[in-house]
Amino acid sequence: MTHEPPEVATAEDAPAITALLNDAYRPVESFFHRGPRTTIEIVRERIGRGAFLLRRSDGGAIGACVYVEPRGEDAYLGMLAVAPRAQRGGTGAALVGDAEEFLRARGVTRVQLDVISLRAEQLLPFYERLGYRVYGQRPFEDPLLTQPCDLVLLEKPLG
């Protein structure tokens, strides 16, 4: 079986990406976040600034996505989402690996990401297994948060 590279999203994919992100995050973030996780406008703005890498299901629907934004030799990775019915099958980890290859091909030598401290217990082990290490923390404020929290900052050299 060959491993196809992920598809790069276009502006036309923004509604489906938005729906995926909101569906994937709602069950795990509803205890501290009210309302949708993101909007079509935010997704479109990110598509203009970076890239969403996509995996489609057999039926053609977007089944997973991750956002990457090269910033010189560094890059930001975020908004990793897998359709709820396909979670825990390795898709997220594989897509992060694809994102790292995508970024490495563009001269990136270090990837940074952040996770909300209220979900650190679940997310840190996942990213640490992929080679990411915590390097700091900073306050995070969002009017849709129902509890105070911070962002835990992680990074990984791409070497």
N, C-alpha and C positions, 0 to 999 in steps of 0.2 A: 504494500500500500504506500503510495507517495503522499508526501505532506505538502499540500498546496500552501503558498504564502497567503497571508490574509489579504482581503480586499480593502482598499482605501475608500472610505466613505465620501460621498458627494453631498451637496446641500439637499438634494432630493431625498437622501436617507435620514435627514434630521427628524422627521416625525416618528419613524420607526425606532431610531436610536433613543429618542426621548421616552417613548413608551417602554422600551426594554429597560432602560435605566430606572424609571419609576417603578416598574413591576418587580425588578430584581431587588431594589433597595427597600421598598415599602415594608415587607415583612420583618426585616432585621433592624430597621431604623425607626419604626413607628413609636417606640418607647421614648424617643428623645427628639423627634423631628416631626413637625406637623406640615401637611401639605405635600405637594410633589417635590421630589428630589431635585429635578431640573426642569427646564422649559425648552421649547423648540428654539427660542431666541438664543438662549445660552449655548445650546448645541451648535447652532449655525455659526455663532461667533467663534466657538472653538474650532470648528471645521475651517474657518478662515485664518486661524492663527496657528493651528497645528494639524493633526490628522487623527481621525478615528479609524482604527483597524477593526475589520469586521470578520466574523465567521458566520456563514449562513447555515441554516438547517437544510435537511434534504428537500424540504418544501420550498426553499428559497427565502424564507423569513430570516431576519437577522436574529441569530441565536446567541451571539456574544459580541462584545465590543471592548475596546480599551482606547483611551485617549493618550496620545503622545505629542509632546511639544519640544522639538529641539531648540536649545538655547546655546548655540556655539558648541563647545565640547561637552556641555551638560545637557540634560533633557529632563523634562517632567513627565511622569506617567501617572494617570489617574482614571477615574470613572470606569474601572474594570467592572464589567457586568456580564453575567451568564443567565440566560432564561431560567427561571426557577425550576422547571421540569428537567433541565440538563445540568444542574449544579451537582457538585461533588463527584464529577466524572473525569476530572483532569483538564477540562476545557480551559478554565481560567489560567492555570499554570502554563499550559501550552501557548495560550495567547500572549502571556507575559514574555515567554521565550521568543515568540515571533516578534513582539514589539522591540525587544532588545536587539534582535538581528536587524530589524528595520532601522533602528537608531544607529547601530554600529556601522551599517553601510553608509550612513550620513555623517560619519566622523565623530559621533558622540562617544565619549570615554567614561561618562558617569551618569547614571540615572538616579533621579530623586523622586520620592513620592511621599505622601502623608496619609495618615489614617486618623480617624476621630478617636480620641482617647476612650470614649464610651464603648468602643468596639475593639479596642486594642487586644483584649484577651483572645478574641477569635482571629483577628487579622495579623497580629505580629507573628505567630507561629507559621502561618501560611507564607508570608513574605520572607521570613528568616530561612525557611526551607529552600527558597529560591535564591538565597545569597544576599539578601538585603540586611543592613544593620542600622539600628537606631543611632542617630547622631544628635538629636535634640528634640525640643518641644517648644511650641509657641501657642499663645492664646488663639482661640477661634471664636468668632462671634458671627451669628447669623440670626436674623429676626425670626426664623422658623424653628429655632432650637427651643426646646422646652426645659433643658437643663444646661448648666454651664459645662463647657468641655474645652479641651486643648487639641491641637494637632500634634501627633507624634511624627517626627520627621525621620525618614529612612533613606538610605542611599546604597548604591551598588556600583563598584567600578566594572566597566565592561571589558577592560584589558585586551 
